[in-house]
Structure formats: C-alpha cells, structure tokens
C-alpha cells in the first residue's frame, strides 16, 4: 500500500489514521501499527522541519509492504540529503540535569523498529524499516 | 489538543486532551512556560486523555522538568495511558519524572 503526503505537519496525523484503518483491515496488531506510526511521525517531522529550504510544496512517499512474517516500510523524500542514523543516541540513563533536550526522535525509531536503514539515491532520501510480526522473522 | 488549566489546592493542573505531537507540542510549551513565568513552581500534568506522544512532546516535558527544578519546584505527571507509558519507558523518562496513577495522587504528592 502506498500513500503520498505533502510536506505539511498536519498530514502526519491523517496518514496515521489511514495506516490504522489499513492495519486493522489486514489484522495487524494495534501495537505494531502504533510503533510504525510513531516512527513515521518522527522521521517525517524531521524531513518537513529541516529538509526543505525552497519554501515549495513537496511530496513524501510512504510504502508499506506486508508479508506473513514482517512489515516493510519505505519512506522516500526529495529533501536535502540527511541521514538521521548518523546522529548518536542520547544517554537515557542520565539524571534530569544532564539529560539533553533533543535527539530522542531517532532513538525512538531505532527502538521501535527491528531494522532501520538509510540510503541516498539520486535526489532522494530513502529510509527503509522493518517490523517483525513473528519472533522468527 | 485541548488544554485545560485548573488551579487545584493552589497547584496548577494541566489536563490534556488529544495527541501530543509536533503540531500540538508548541501549544503545550506556551501554556506551561506562561504558567512558570507567572511564578508557579509546581505543575501537575494529567495525561488521562492522551493516547499519543512523540519526541516533540517529550522535549516539552523535559524542558518543563528542568525549568521547575531550577526554581525549586517539580513537574509531576498523572494517568499515563499504556501507549504513552511505553514511550516514556523507552526514552528513560519513567526514571526522571514522578508519575502517579491519578491526578489527585499527583496533587497530594506536592502538598505534603
């Protein structure tokens, strides 16, 4: 299933609703859909907030492929080259005073997904993510 | 997101209703910061009607925790849904916040 959205933060909630409906129709556990939706939210928010400098409309493509063992999610955008995975993980064991504000979004994606990869292809950033539906995927 | 600000027993309580994401977190940030600037030291944030939080929401909470602490106060949270609790656990927020099952318990913890 493919969804196309505009580079507008308001699109993220609408996308999440559509993916929820799709997930339900395919019998995917709600908790897995919520992990996918939060991961997409984090990545798409970054793309929209920091990826464009031209003030123009852009399209972001979300491709969700379902198999018996896993859900593969591919996110494509034509924003500036940016690999979010290069960002170091925040230290979540630090005390309040030492905790840094920021960097948590990508960390959540890494924790919620079973596989996360980035590549730049031509003018596109491509994030590939996988979520297992079974323990043996 | 709907944010209801109510003063209960001298403490500001923020009752949130809706998604706490990159669209709505600015709204919460403004309300909380205005409250702290007005001299409040302690706040209770009630999450009973919040089923979704992203890192944009976490960011605001961390900021408020730091701000309240710097003036000798505290930001206390109440009634996290399972979804929100899970994100808190992953982000390590469960250990840096005081979290109570219900709003009245959160309030009681500040008035002791």
gemmi code that builds the backbone of each chain (N, CA, C; Angstrom):
import gemmi

chains = {
    "A": [
        ("UNK", (0.849, -1.195, 0.000), (0.000, 0.000, 0.000), (0.884, 1.244, 0.000)),
        ("UNK", (0.516, 2.196, -0.857), (1.329, 3.414, -0.953), (0.483, 4.644, -0.601)),
        ("UNK", (1.073, 5.527, 0.173), (0.423, 6.800, 0.484), (1.371, 7.932, 0.104)),
        ("UNK", (0.791, 9.004, -0.434), (1.583, 10.192, -0.752), (1.067, 11.337, 0.112)),
        ("UNK", (1.987, 12.048, 0.747), (1.553, 13.196, 1.551), (2.365, 14.436, 1.178)),
        ("UNK", (1.830, 15.590, 1.560), (2.538, 16.860, 1.319), (3.466, 17.158, 2.498)),
        ("UNK", (4.404, 18.078, 2.272), (5.314, 18.453, 3.371), (4.637, 19.456, 4.298)),
        ("UNK", (3.668, 18.940, 5.037), (2.886, 19.740, 5.965), (2.663, 18.857, 7.205)),
        ("UNK", (3.055, 19.359, 8.372), (2.987, 18.537, 9.592), (1.581, 17.991, 9.871)),
        ("UNK", (0.562, 18.743, 9.426), (-0.818, 18.295, 9.662), (-1.130, 16.996, 8.922)),
        ("UNK", (-0.333, 16.671, 7.923), (-0.559, 15.443, 7.156), (-0.251, 14.181, 7.962)),
        ("UNK", (0.607, 14.328, 8.986), (1.095, 13.144, 9.709), (-0.035, 12.433, 10.463)),
        ("UNK", (-0.885, 13.209, 11.111), (-1.991, 12.587, 11.851), (-2.964, 11.896, 10.890)),
        ("UNK", (-3.208, 12.559, 9.749), (-4.127, 11.964, 8.760), (-3.561, 10.655, 8.224)),
        ("UNK", (-2.250, 10.663, 7.963), (-1.584, 9.443, 7.485), (-1.723, 8.334, 8.532)),
        ("UNK", (-1.509, 8.698, 9.795), (-1.586, 7.706, 10.874), (-2.972, 7.057, 10.923)),
        ("UNK", (-4.002, 7.874, 10.719), (-5.366, 7.332, 10.726), (-5.568, 6.340, 9.578)),
        ("UNK", (-5.026, 6.698, 8.411), (-5.172, 5.803, 7.251), (-4.422, 4.491, 7.476)),
        ("UNK", (-3.236, 4.593, 8.054), (-2.448, 3.376, 8.295), (-3.131, 2.510, 9.362)),
        ("UNK", (-3.756, 3.169, 10.339), (-4.508, 2.424, 11.363), (-5.649, 1.628, 10.737)),
        ("UNK", (-6.377, 2.292, 9.862), (-7.505, 1.631, 9.196), (-7.005, 0.467, 8.348)),
        ("UNK", (-5.931, 0.721, 7.624), (-5.356, -0.338, 6.790), (-4.873, -1.504, 7.662)),
        ("UNK", (-4.172, -1.176, 8.733), (-3.641, -2.201, 9.632), (-4.748, -3.074, 10.204)),
        ("UNK", (-5.812, -2.411, 10.595), (-6.956, -3.145, 11.150), (-7.549, -4.088, 10.109)),
        ("UNK", (-7.679, -3.581, 8.879), (-8.270, -4.388, 7.810), (-7.408, -5.600, 7.482)),
        ("UNK", (-6.100, -5.493, 7.776), (-5.196, -6.602, 7.484), (-4.927, -7.471, 8.712)),
        ("UNK", (-5.567, -7.117, 9.811), (-5.408, -7.910, 11.026), (-4.062, -7.751, 11.711)),
        ("UNK", (-3.425, -6.614, 11.510), (-2.139, -6.368, 12.173), (-2.407, -5.869, 13.598)),
        ("UNK", (-1.687, -6.414, 14.577), (-1.907, -5.965, 15.964), (-1.747, -4.446, 16.105)),
        ("UNK", (-2.640, -3.840, 16.884), (-2.651, -2.382, 17.037), (-1.324, -1.846, 17.559)),
        ("UNK", (-0.660, -2.614, 18.415), (0.591, -2.127, 18.994), (1.673, -1.986, 17.912)),
        ("UNK", (1.649, -2.887, 16.939), (2.631, -2.813, 15.840), (2.358, -1.606, 14.961)),
        ("UNK", (1.092, -1.369, 14.689), (0.721, -0.191, 13.892), (1.111, 1.084, 14.635)),
        ("UNK", (0.922, 1.098, 15.946), (1.265, 2.326, 16.671), (2.780, 2.554, 16.674)),
        ("UNK", (3.567, 1.488, 16.685), (5.023, 1.651, 16.594), (5.421, 2.195, 15.221)),
        ("UNK", (4.780, 1.695, 14.184), (5.078, 2.172, 12.827), (4.677, 3.641, 12.695)),
        ("UNK", (3.501, 3.975, 13.205), (3.034, 5.357, 13.094), (3.921, 6.340, 13.862)),
        ("UNK", (4.377, 5.942, 15.037), (5.253, 6.844, 15.791), (6.591, 7.008, 15.056)),
        ("UNK", (7.110, 5.921, 14.517), (8.374, 6.006, 13.778), (8.229, 6.906, 12.554)),
        ("UNK", (7.140, 6.742, 11.830), (6.918, 7.589, 10.652), (6.774, 9.052, 11.069)),
        ("UNK", (6.052, 9.291, 12.145), (5.879, 10.651, 12.653), (7.251, 11.290, 12.916)),
        ("UNK", (8.116, 10.564, 13.626), (9.434, 11.116, 13.966), (10.235, 11.453, 12.703)),
        ("UNK", (10.253, 10.533, 11.764), (11.060, 10.747, 10.558), (10.467, 11.839, 9.671)),
        ("UNK", (9.152, 11.807, 9.491), (8.513, 12.785, 8.596), (8.580, 14.191, 9.213)),
        ("UNK", (8.435, 14.282, 10.534), (8.557, 15.581, 11.200), (9.945, 16.186, 10.923)),
        ("UNK", (10.981, 15.363, 11.035), (12.341, 15.841, 10.745), (12.463, 16.311, 9.303)),
        ("UNK", (11.926, 15.515, 8.390), (12.021, 15.867, 6.966), (11.349, 17.216, 6.724)),
        ("UNK", (10.126, 17.363, 7.245), (9.358, 18.589, 6.982), (9.996, 19.799, 7.676)),
        ("UNK", (10.461, 19.612, 8.905), (11.028, 20.755, 9.640), (12.405, 21.186, 9.143)),
        ("UNK", (13.212, 20.228, 8.705), (14.607, 20.583, 8.393), (15.043, 20.276, 6.962)),
        ("UNK", (14.218, 19.566, 6.200), (14.703, 19.054, 4.914), (14.557, 19.974, 3.721)),
        ("UNK", (13.733, 21.004, 3.841), (13.470, 21.826, 2.656), (13.851, 23.277, 2.916)),
        ("UNK", (14.486, 23.876, 1.912), (14.853, 25.294, 2.081), (14.197, 26.161, 1.029)),
        ("UNK", (13.418, 25.556, 0.112), (12.903, 26.328, -1.020), (11.494, 26.877, -0.802)),
        ("UNK", (10.869, 26.528, 0.305), (9.525, 27.026, 0.573), (8.467, 26.487, -0.376)),
        ("UNK", (8.804, 25.483, -1.154), (7.860, 24.937, -2.130), (7.154, 23.696, -1.574)),
        ("UNK", (6.129, 23.294, -2.309), (5.429, 22.062, -1.933), (6.254, 20.857, -2.365)),
        ("UNK", (6.291, 19.854, -1.514), (6.991, 18.611, -1.860), (6.109, 17.426, -1.508)),
        ("UNK", (6.486, 16.297, -2.082), (5.726, 15.088, -1.826), (6.595, 14.086, -1.072)),
        ("UNK", (6.000, 13.420, -0.126), (6.696, 12.366, 0.617), (5.916, 11.075, 0.398)),
        ("UNK", (6.672, 10.020, 0.100), (6.010, 8.763, -0.246), (6.241, 7.709, 0.836)),
        ("UNK", (5.155, 7.079, 1.233), (5.213, 6.036, 2.264), (4.712, 4.740, 1.626)),
        ("UNK", (5.547, 3.733, 1.672), (5.205, 2.463, 1.035), (5.276, 1.355, 2.089)),
        ("UNK", (4.145, 0.736, 2.333), (4.068, -0.294, 3.371), (3.786, -1.642, 2.717)),
        ("UNK", (4.710, -2.567, 2.886), (4.542, -3.887, 2.283), (4.436, -4.946, 3.367)),
        ("UNK", (3.396, -5.722, 3.230), (3.075, -6.708, 4.256), (3.427, -8.111, 3.790)),
        ("UNK", (4.119, -8.863, 4.638), (4.277, -10.284, 4.346), (3.826, -11.062, 5.581)),
        ("UNK", (3.960, -12.377, 5.522), (3.484, -13.153, 6.670), (4.310, -12.911, 7.914)),
        ("UNK", (5.587, -12.609, 7.698), (6.476, -12.501, 8.850), (6.810, -11.066, 9.250)),
        ("UNK", (6.632, -10.113, 8.336), (7.086, -8.759, 8.655), (6.338, -7.681, 7.877)),
        ("UNK", (6.524, -6.453, 8.352), (6.028, -5.298, 7.608), (7.248, -4.485, 7.205)),
        ("UNK", (7.369, -4.229, 5.909), (8.474, -3.404, 5.424), (7.916, -2.026, 5.108)),
        ("UNK", (8.598, -1.004, 5.618), (8.141, 0.369, 5.401), (9.248, 1.145, 4.705)),
        ("UNK", (8.908, 1.765, 3.598), (9.889, 2.593, 2.899), (9.364, 4.018, 2.829)),
        ("UNK", (10.259, 4.937, 3.200), (9.887, 6.349, 3.212), (10.822, 7.073, 2.242)),
        ("UNK", (10.231, 7.757, 1.265), (11.043, 8.451, 0.267), (10.715, 9.930, 0.243)),
        ("UNK", (11.748, 10.767, 0.229), (11.514, 12.210, 0.109), (12.591, 12.818, -0.764)),
        ("UNK", (12.291, 14.001, -1.295), (13.279, 14.692, -2.133), (13.875, 15.888, -1.382)),
        ("UNK", (13.982, 15.722, -0.065), (14.558, 16.788, 0.759), (16.085, 16.775, 0.648)),
        ("UNK", (16.730, 17.710, 1.343), (18.192, 17.761, 1.346), (18.737, 16.440, 1.892)),
        ("UNK", (19.926, 16.036, 1.404), (20.479, 14.770, 1.892), (20.628, 14.807, 3.411)),
        ("UNK", (20.071, 13.805, 4.068), (20.204, 13.755, 5.523), (20.038, 12.326, 6.005)),
        ("UNK", (21.065, 11.841, 6.687), (20.994, 10.509, 7.265), (20.783, 10.612, 8.771)),
        ("UNK", (19.543, 10.419, 9.227), (19.267, 10.590, 10.656), (20.004, 9.576, 11.527)),
        ("UNK", (20.432, 8.465, 10.915), (21.076, 7.406, 11.705), (22.502, 7.762, 12.120)),
        ("UNK", (23.030, 8.847, 11.543), (24.379, 9.269, 11.938), (24.381, 9.959, 13.291)),
        ("UNK", (23.188, 10.315, 13.725), (23.082, 11.013, 14.992), (23.337, 10.047, 16.157)),
        ("UNK", (24.219, 10.409, 17.095), (24.455, 9.499, 18.223), (23.214, 9.380, 19.108)),
        ("UNK", (23.033, 8.211, 19.708), (21.899, 8.009, 20.611), (22.059, 8.870, 21.852)),
        ("UNK", (20.970, 9.409, 22.366), (21.066, 10.137, 23.641), (21.295, 9.143, 24.768)),
        ("UNK", (21.935, 9.586, 25.849), (22.123, 8.710, 27.003), (20.881, 8.810, 27.874)),
        ("UNK", (20.061, 7.764, 27.813), (18.776, 7.844, 28.520), (18.905, 7.483, 30.001)),
        ("UNK", (20.114, 7.165, 30.435), (20.290, 6.844, 31.851), (20.776, 8.035, 32.672)),
        ("UNK", (20.977, 9.158, 31.989), (21.449, 10.331, 32.717), (20.360, 10.918, 33.601)),
        ("UNK", (20.802, 11.623, 34.644), (19.849, 12.297, 35.523), (19.268, 13.515, 34.821)),
        ("UNK", (18.170, 14.008, 35.374), (17.447, 15.125, 34.765), (18.360, 16.284, 34.354)),
        ("UNK", (19.242, 16.719, 35.269), (20.087, 17.878, 34.993), (20.979, 17.671, 33.776)),
        ("UNK", (21.370, 16.439, 33.531), (22.320, 16.156, 32.453), (21.647, 15.680, 31.164)),
        ("UNK", (20.343, 15.457, 31.245), (19.648, 14.990, 30.046), (19.587, 16.109, 29.024)),
        ("UNK", (19.918, 15.776, 27.770), (19.854, 16.793, 26.731), (18.482, 16.792, 26.080)),
        ("UNK", (18.044, 18.003, 25.734), (16.752, 18.138, 25.073), (16.988, 17.916, 23.584)),
        ("UNK", (16.395, 16.910, 23.051), (16.588, 16.631, 21.620), (17.247, 15.291, 21.377)),
        ("UNK", (17.162, 14.824, 20.145), (17.783, 13.561, 19.761), (16.971, 12.321, 20.092)),
        ("UNK", (15.823, 12.525, 20.723), (15.039, 11.366, 21.147), (14.241, 10.726, 20.022)),
        ("UNK", (13.898, 11.523, 19.022), (13.048, 11.024, 17.941), (13.641, 9.825, 17.222)),
        ("UNK", (14.869, 9.977, 16.751), (15.517, 8.896, 16.025), (15.770, 7.709, 16.941)),
        ("UNK", (16.068, 8.018, 18.195), (16.273, 6.960, 19.166), (15.015, 6.100, 19.298)),
        ("UNK", (13.859, 6.760, 19.360), (12.598, 6.011, 19.446), (12.428, 5.113, 18.222)),
        ("UNK", (12.727, 5.652, 17.043), (12.589, 4.864, 15.809), (13.448, 3.605, 15.890)),
        ("UNK", (14.689, 3.778, 16.310), (15.601, 2.631, 16.422), (15.080, 1.574, 17.384)),
        ("UNK", (14.482, 2.041, 18.478), (13.995, 1.098, 19.477), (12.704, 0.412, 19.055)),
        ("UNK", (11.867, 1.149, 18.317), (10.546, 0.612, 17.973), (10.589, -0.322, 16.771)),
        ("UNK", (11.567, -0.094, 15.882), (11.649, -0.887, 14.659), (12.697, -1.990, 14.815)),
        ("UNK", (12.551, -3.050, 14.031), (13.519, -4.145, 14.114), (14.701, -3.941, 13.169)),
        ("UNK", (14.515, -3.074, 12.208), (15.607, -2.767, 11.283), (15.367, -1.364, 10.731)),
        ("UNK", (16.422, -0.554, 10.658), (16.297, 0.788, 10.096), (17.528, 1.069, 9.245)),
        ("UNK", (17.315, 1.426, 7.994), (18.449, 1.718, 7.110), (18.191, 2.997, 6.330)),
        ("UNK", (19.276, 3.682, 6.025), (19.168, 4.896, 5.214), (20.021, 4.759, 3.969)),
        ("UNK", (19.510, 5.275, 2.854), (20.377, 5.440, 1.688), (19.937, 6.661, 0.894)),
        ("UNK", (20.891, 7.227, 0.192), (20.591, 8.340, -0.710), (20.674, 7.790, -2.118)),
        ("UNK", (19.611, 8.028, -2.876), (19.589, 7.518, -4.246), (19.154, 8.657, -5.149)),
        ("UNK", (20.060, 9.119, -6.000), (19.737, 10.262, -6.862), (19.390, 11.461, -5.999)),
        ("UNK", (18.195, 11.995, -6.200), (17.764, 13.171, -5.443), (16.903, 12.791, -4.249)),
        ("UNK", (16.925, 11.519, -3.880), (16.013, 11.073, -2.835), (16.710, 10.513, -1.589)),
        ("UNK", (16.122, 10.814, -0.429), (16.476, 10.120, 0.809), (15.533, 8.937, 0.933)),
        ("UNK", (16.083, 7.785, 1.233), (15.231, 6.611, 1.403), (15.509, 5.970, 2.763)),
        ("UNK", (14.455, 5.902, 3.580), (14.556, 5.197, 4.858), (13.828, 3.885, 4.681)),
        ("UNK", (14.505, 2.819, 5.039), (13.863, 1.510, 4.977), (13.756, 0.955, 6.394)),
        ("UNK", (12.555, 0.523, 6.751), (12.368, -0.009, 8.101), (11.613, -1.323, 8.050)),
        ("UNK", (11.890, -2.138, 9.030), (11.218, -3.426, 9.098), (10.685, -3.644, 10.502)),
        ("UNK", (9.475, -4.170, 10.569), (8.896, -4.530, 11.860), (8.460, -5.989, 11.785)),
        ("UNK", (8.976, -6.786, 12.685), (8.657, -8.217, 12.669), (7.253, -8.475, 13.204)),
        ("UNK", (6.582, -9.417, 12.560), (5.270, -9.838, 13.041), (5.379, -11.136, 13.835)),
        ("UNK", (6.522, -11.797, 13.648), (6.756, -13.032, 14.403), (8.169, -12.990, 14.966)),
        ("UNK", (8.440, -13.834, 15.916), (9.765, -13.804, 16.528), (10.836, -14.360, 15.584)),
        ("UNK", (10.439, -15.112, 14.568), (11.425, -15.750, 13.692), (11.584, -15.010, 12.365)),
        ("UNK", (11.252, -13.732, 12.322), (11.300, -13.044, 11.025), (12.727, -12.639, 10.656)),
    ],
    "B": [
        ("UNK", (-5.156, 19.747, 20.120), (-5.165, 19.332, 21.520), (-5.860, 20.364, 22.379)),
        ("UNK", (-6.690, 19.861, 23.302), (-7.329, 20.767, 24.246), (-6.509, 20.759, 25.537)),
        ("UNK", (-6.243, 21.956, 26.048), (-5.505, 22.051, 27.304), (-6.357, 22.825, 28.291)),
        ("UNK", (-6.705, 22.160, 29.377), (-7.479, 22.832, 30.397), (-6.575, 23.129, 31.584)),
        ("UNK", (-6.504, 24.400, 31.949), (-5.675, 24.774, 33.103), (-6.581, 25.063, 34.289)),
        ("UNK", (-6.392, 24.294, 35.337), (-7.235, 24.457, 36.519), (-6.341, 24.538, 37.746)),
        ("UNK", (-6.671, 25.446, 38.646), (-5.905, 25.514, 39.887), (-6.615, 24.692, 40.948)),
        ("UNK", (-5.894, 23.710, 41.477), (-6.497, 22.842, 42.493), (-5.627, 22.844, 43.743)),
        ("UNK", (-6.174, 23.315, 44.844), (-5.432, 23.377, 46.099), (-4.143, 24.176, 45.956)),
        ("UNK", (-4.195, 25.250, 45.159), (-3.028, 26.117, 44.993), (-2.018, 25.624, 43.967)),
        ("UNK", (-2.320, 24.504, 43.312), (-1.375, 23.965, 42.317), (-2.006, 23.984, 40.921)),
        ("UNK", (-1.235, 24.379, 39.948), (-1.734, 24.413, 38.575), (-1.760, 23.008, 37.992)),
        ("UNK", (-2.906, 22.643, 37.495), (-3.065, 21.337, 36.857), (-3.363, 21.555, 35.377)),
        ("UNK", (-2.633, 20.858, 34.529), (-2.865, 20.911, 33.085), (-3.511, 19.599, 32.661)),
        ("UNK", (-4.757, 19.686, 32.250), (-5.451, 18.484, 31.794), (-5.432, 18.466, 30.269)),
        ("UNK", (-4.702, 17.521, 29.727), (-4.518, 17.472, 28.272), (-5.527, 16.528, 27.639)),
        ("UNK", (-5.935, 16.878, 26.437), (-6.881, 16.027, 25.710), (-6.488, 16.031, 24.233)),
        ("UNK", (-5.956, 14.900, 23.776), (-5.595, 14.801, 22.356), (-4.184, 14.273, 22.159)),
        ("UNK", (-3.680, 14.439, 20.946), (-2.333, 13.964, 20.607), (-1.290, 14.994, 21.007)),
        ("UNK", (-0.189, 14.515, 21.587), (0.917, 15.417, 21.902), (2.038, 15.140, 20.902)),
        ("UNK", (2.016, 15.895, 19.806), (2.952, 15.644, 18.702), (3.598, 16.941, 18.234)),
        ("UNK", (4.215, 16.908, 17.064), (4.944, 18.092, 16.594), (4.005, 19.251, 16.269)),
        ("UNK", (2.726, 18.948, 16.051), (1.775, 20.024, 15.768), (1.298, 20.677, 17.067)),
        ("UNK", (1.054, 19.864, 18.082), (0.418, 20.380, 19.301), (1.390, 20.723, 20.434)),
        ("UNK", (2.647, 20.262, 20.330), (3.550, 20.452, 21.467), (3.897, 21.927, 21.697)),
        ("UNK", (3.886, 22.734, 20.642), (4.162, 24.172, 20.814), (3.121, 24.837, 21.705)),
        ("UNK", (1.897, 24.407, 21.480), (0.766, 24.916, 22.254), (0.973, 24.599, 23.746)),
        ("UNK", (1.357, 23.381, 24.035), (1.587, 22.985, 25.431), (2.782, 23.736, 26.012)),
        ("UNK", (3.821, 23.865, 25.193), (5.015, 24.581, 25.646), (4.655, 26.010, 26.061)),
        ("UNK", (3.879, 26.688, 25.225), (3.482, 28.073, 25.524), (2.686, 28.153, 26.814)),
        ("UNK", (1.700, 27.267, 26.978), (0.868, 27.293, 28.190), (1.705, 27.054, 29.437)),
        ("UNK", (2.574, 26.053, 29.367), (3.383, 25.714, 30.548), (4.379, 26.817, 30.879)),
        ("UNK", (5.007, 27.357, 29.844), (6.007, 28.408, 30.076), (5.355, 29.665, 30.637)),
        ("UNK", (4.172, 29.994, 30.142), (3.461, 31.175, 30.641), (3.144, 30.997, 32.127)),
        ("UNK", (2.774, 29.785, 32.482), (2.431, 29.475, 33.865), (3.657, 29.600, 34.769)),
        ("UNK", (4.807, 29.108, 34.297), (6.030, 29.191, 35.100), (6.509, 30.637, 35.204)),
        ("UNK", (6.352, 31.364, 34.100), (6.764, 32.765, 34.122), (5.908, 33.584, 35.082)),
        ("UNK", (4.662, 33.129, 35.264), (3.759, 33.824, 36.182), (4.086, 33.500, 37.644)),
        ("UNK", (5.104, 32.648, 37.839), (5.570, 32.416, 39.206), (5.224, 31.057, 39.805)),
        ("UNK", (4.521, 30.216, 39.058), (4.208, 28.874, 39.579), (5.488, 28.049, 39.651)),
        ("UNK", (5.617, 27.283, 40.710), (6.807, 26.430, 40.830), (6.494, 24.975, 40.513)),
        ("UNK", (5.298, 24.566, 40.908), (4.895, 23.172, 40.701), (3.764, 23.082, 39.678)),
        ("UNK", (3.814, 22.035, 38.878), (2.678, 21.775, 37.982), (2.366, 20.276, 37.983)),
        ("UNK", (1.087, 20.001, 37.769), (0.661, 18.619, 37.544), (0.166, 18.545, 36.107)),
        ("UNK", (0.603, 17.538, 35.384), (0.104, 17.357, 34.021), (-0.652, 16.035, 33.965)),
        ("UNK", (-1.928, 16.142, 33.637), (-2.809, 14.972, 33.612), (-2.919, 14.441, 32.178)),
        ("UNK", (-2.469, 13.194, 32.004), (-2.415, 12.579, 30.674), (-3.574, 11.620, 30.396)),
        ("UNK", (-4.600, 11.646, 31.255), (-5.620, 10.593, 31.116), (-6.305, 10.601, 29.750)),
        ("UNK", (-6.319, 11.744, 29.059), (-6.953, 11.769, 27.736), (-5.933, 11.907, 26.607)),
        ("UNK", (-4.701, 11.461, 26.865), (-3.658, 11.498, 25.840), (-3.263, 10.067, 25.493)),
        ("UNK", (-3.427, 9.704, 24.244), (-3.102, 8.337, 23.859), (-1.866, 8.287, 22.965)),
        ("UNK", (-1.317, 9.477, 22.676), (-0.199, 9.511, 21.730), (0.783, 10.599, 22.106)),
        ("UNK", (2.054, 10.231, 22.197), (3.094, 11.242, 22.420), (4.282, 10.923, 21.514)),
        ("UNK", (4.841, 11.968, 20.897), (6.054, 11.787, 20.088), (7.191, 12.529, 20.785)),
        ("UNK", (8.380, 12.493, 20.192), (9.532, 13.138, 20.821), (9.332, 14.645, 20.965)),
        ("UNK", (8.472, 15.227, 20.140), (8.187, 16.656, 20.267), (7.519, 16.938, 21.617)),
        ("UNK", (6.672, 16.028, 22.049), (6.030, 16.155, 23.353), (7.008, 15.882, 24.481)),
        ("UNK", (7.859, 14.877, 24.285), (8.870, 14.553, 25.304), (9.780, 15.751, 25.552)),
        ("UNK", (10.118, 16.417, 24.462), (11.002, 17.579, 24.529), (10.423, 18.661, 25.454)),
        ("UNK", (9.139, 18.936, 25.300), (8.486, 19.956, 26.132), (8.488, 19.523, 27.601)),
        ("UNK", (8.209, 18.247, 27.843), (8.175, 17.754, 29.225), (9.539, 17.853, 29.893)),
        ("UNK", (10.574, 17.513, 29.131), (11.928, 17.587, 29.674), (12.282, 19.035, 30.026)),
        ("UNK", (11.867, 19.940, 29.138), (12.136, 21.353, 29.354), (11.444, 21.842, 30.628)),
        ("UNK", (10.186, 21.442, 30.789), (9.414, 21.864, 31.958), (10.002, 21.256, 33.243)),
        ("UNK", (10.450, 20.017, 33.152), (11.065, 19.380, 34.325), (12.303, 20.157, 34.751)),
        ("UNK", (13.110, 20.542, 33.773), (14.335, 21.300, 34.086), (14.001, 22.670, 34.662)),
        ("UNK", (13.035, 23.353, 34.040), (12.647, 24.698, 34.492), (12.083, 24.680, 35.908)),
        ("UNK", (11.173, 23.761, 36.187), (10.571, 23.728, 37.521), (11.637, 23.388, 38.566)),
        ("UNK", (12.519, 22.462, 38.211), (13.562, 22.083, 39.161), (14.470, 23.266, 39.485)),
        ("UNK", (14.755, 24.088, 38.454), (15.668, 25.211, 38.650), (15.096, 26.268, 39.597)),
        ("UNK", (13.773, 26.264, 39.797), (13.191, 27.203, 40.764), (12.731, 26.480, 42.039)),
        ("UNK", (13.238, 25.274, 42.228), (12.912, 24.528, 43.441), (11.552, 23.860, 43.424)),
        ("UNK", (10.978, 23.721, 42.234), (9.663, 23.082, 42.127), (9.746, 21.746, 41.424)),
        ("UNK", (8.618, 21.311, 40.916), (8.536, 19.984, 40.321), (7.408, 19.911, 39.298)),
        ("UNK", (7.630, 19.136, 38.250), (6.546, 18.822, 37.314), (6.181, 17.360, 37.547)),
        ("UNK", (4.952, 17.137, 37.929), (4.500, 15.790, 38.274), (3.456, 15.342, 37.260)),
        ("UNK", (3.533, 14.081, 36.839), (2.648, 13.591, 35.799), (1.647, 12.584, 36.346)),
        ("UNK", (0.487, 12.547, 35.716), (-0.550, 11.629, 36.194), (-1.253, 10.919, 35.047)),
        ("UNK", (-1.665, 9.678, 35.335), (-2.584, 8.907, 34.485), (-2.067, 8.679, 33.055)),
        ("UNK", (-0.863, 8.128, 32.938), (-0.336, 7.836, 31.602), (-1.047, 6.620, 31.006)),
        ("UNK", (-1.433, 6.728, 29.752), (-2.012, 5.566, 29.058), (-0.886, 4.583, 28.749)),
        ("UNK", (-1.246, 3.370, 28.379), (-0.227, 2.366, 28.069), (0.705, 2.813, 26.943)),
        ("UNK", (0.120, 3.417, 25.905), (0.938, 3.881, 24.778), (1.959, 4.924, 25.219)),
        ("UNK", (1.490, 5.869, 26.016), (2.378, 6.944, 26.478), (3.443, 6.377, 27.418)),
        ("UNK", (3.003, 5.468, 28.287), (3.923, 4.841, 29.243), (5.050, 4.106, 28.503)),
        ("UNK", (4.694, 3.436, 27.423), (5.693, 2.685, 26.664), (6.768, 3.627, 26.107)),
        ("UNK", (6.326, 4.757, 25.552), (7.280, 5.724, 25.003), (8.148, 6.303, 26.127)),
        ("UNK", (7.536, 6.561, 27.284), (8.287, 7.038, 28.443), (9.367, 6.037, 28.856)),
        ("UNK", (8.982, 4.770, 28.865), (9.938, 3.726, 29.262), (11.124, 3.698, 28.298)),
        ("UNK", (10.831, 3.728, 27.008), (11.904, 3.658, 26.008), (12.829, 4.869, 26.144)),
        ("UNK", (12.231, 6.035, 26.350), (13.022, 7.271, 26.394), (13.712, 7.475, 27.745)),
        ("UNK", (13.461, 6.586, 28.698), (14.075, 6.735, 30.008), (13.429, 7.838, 30.832)),
        ("UNK", (12.201, 8.207, 30.494), (11.513, 9.278, 31.219), (10.859, 8.782, 32.501)),
        ("UNK", (10.620, 7.475, 32.584), (9.956, 6.936, 33.765), (10.818, 7.178, 34.995)),
        ("UNK", (12.134, 7.225, 34.791), (13.016, 7.390, 35.942), (13.278, 8.858, 36.295)),
        ("UNK", (13.009, 9.772, 35.388), (13.291, 11.180, 35.722), (12.045, 11.967, 36.135)),
        ("UNK", (10.865, 11.348, 35.971), (9.640, 12.036, 36.386), (8.969, 11.285, 37.535)),
        ("UNK", (8.262, 12.046, 38.366), (7.361, 11.405, 39.324), (6.040, 11.193, 38.603)),
        ("UNK", (5.622, 9.946, 38.542), (4.411, 9.610, 37.794), (3.419, 8.917, 38.719)),
        ("UNK", (2.191, 9.412, 38.714), (1.158, 8.845, 39.584), (0.008, 8.296, 38.757)),
        ("UNK", (-0.698, 7.340, 39.349), (-1.795, 6.686, 38.630), (-2.942, 7.657, 38.364)),
        ("UNK", (-3.151, 8.598, 39.279), (-4.274, 9.520, 39.111), (-3.882, 10.933, 39.533)),
        ("UNK", (-4.660, 11.886, 39.017), (-4.375, 13.300, 39.259), (-4.374, 13.657, 40.747)),
        ("UNK", (-5.341, 13.131, 41.502), (-5.405, 13.505, 42.926), (-4.169, 13.011, 43.693)),
        ("UNK", (-3.640, 11.857, 43.276), (-2.427, 11.369, 43.919), (-1.230, 12.271, 43.588)),
        ("UNK", (-1.204, 12.735, 42.350), (-0.127, 13.650, 41.921), (-0.195, 14.940, 42.736)),
        ("UNK", (-1.413, 15.444, 42.911), (-1.610, 16.664, 43.693), (-1.188, 16.452, 45.151)),
        ("UNK", (-1.600, 15.319, 45.693), (-1.266, 15.016, 47.088), (0.243, 14.969, 47.298)),
        ("UNK", (0.978, 14.470, 46.300), (2.424, 14.351, 46.434), (3.088, 15.736, 46.538)),
        ("UNK", (2.444, 16.745, 45.996), (3.017, 18.096, 46.022), (2.588, 18.894, 47.246)),
        ("UNK", (1.504, 18.477, 47.894), (1.011, 19.273, 49.005), (1.451, 18.738, 50.356)),
        ("UNK", (2.145, 17.611, 50.320), (2.621, 17.021, 51.578), (3.582, 17.960, 52.291)),
    ],
}
model = gemmi.Model(1)
for chain_id, residues in chains.items():
    chain = gemmi.Chain(chain_id)
    for i, (resn, *xyz) in enumerate(residues, 1):
        res = gemmi.Residue()
        res.name, res.seqid = resn, gemmi.SeqId(i, " ")
        for name, pos in zip(("N", "CA", "C"), xyz):
            atom = gemmi.Atom()
            atom.name, atom.element = name, gemmi.Element(name[0])
            atom.pos, atom.b_iso = gemmi.Position(*pos), 0.0
            res.add_atom(atom)
        chain.add_residue(res)
    model.add_chain(chain)
structure = gemmi.Structure()
structure.add_model(model)
structure.setup_entities()
